[in-house]
């Protein structure tokens, strides 16, 4: 039974061949530790890490590549953003569609004197802009927002929110886990102060890679201190980017693979990738709506969402649906709460969540038709 992979919102698979080749080449032929010494291998690895920064800067329209620091994942990036900027008495605003990567650090900070407000979203996951503006207070310091939901795919108006933040002197943090490499991101035009990203989803890199961009002029306190390969005589953490946020040895093979993924994206063109995923999602949604007792969540127009589609079948636990799709049809999905209980509370899908399908660039229309038929068969049984 051939496998059909529809869990790209969790991690994209397969990767472009260039990603596998780049990681293998580094491990076999380079292997140096960037910033640790001046050997040819260390310098070669440092150049390769810099190339990935430059590729990401091109993708996100970042004028200073060294304002990008690498992290193991976007969860750490968001922790750096929130814990490195907020102090007791500050006010943080986020939406009711956020992932636990924002919600859990926010709740932890609330125990330390940070005030938090959760702005409601509609049943389709759309942000209520009027409620957002109303939530701003004198002590508001930051708005943190996911660009696209990992449950419904709903795309939030980050350009509009960026303007609101700029007018009110607020720090705007964007979680691009479901949008980087799929939707256009321009940190300057969209007034993004801090952009967090992960490498293993739409950027088509390996797991264990991520990063954070911090606009010039904004200082963020490090989450950890340690060896950076720079200013080693000083017992204080370096204050300049990217070193200030890059303590310890980087996942250099992963970063090199991430660079290969971004290079593939730039060559293909984000518009091409977006169009393909949008067509697959639209076809999938149309097919599922024909199945009795099946409910689809999120915007009806697939131009308003990333390639993420969640559904429930009446009287069938989503976990059972996902289990049967894999074991009877070889279709890989994800069921449950998707680490986003706030989003499922907004949708009314607690406590069991939903079954999520997330096509990627390497999926085909034939695979979507097979998946639709498989879900129809489960519904009939």
Secondary structure, 3 states (H helix, E strand, C coil): CCCEECECCCCCCCCCHHHHHHHHHHHHHCCCCCCCCCCHHHHHHHHHHHHHHHHHHHHHCCCCHHHEEEECCHHHHHHHHHHCCCCCCCEEEEECCCCHHHHHHHHHHHCCCCEEEEECECCCCCECHHHHHHHCCCCEEEEEEECECCCCCEECCHHHHHHHHHHHCCEEEEECCCCCCCCCCCCCCCCCCEEEEECCCCCCCCCCCEEEEECCCCCCCCCCCCCCCCCCCCCCCCCCCCHHHCCCCCCHHHHHHHHHHHHHHHHHCHHHHHHHHHHHHHHHHHHHHCCCCEEEECCCCHHHECCCEEEEECCECHHHHHHHHHHHHCEECEEECCCCHHHHHHHCCCCCCEEEEECCCCCCHHHHHHHHHHHHHHHHC
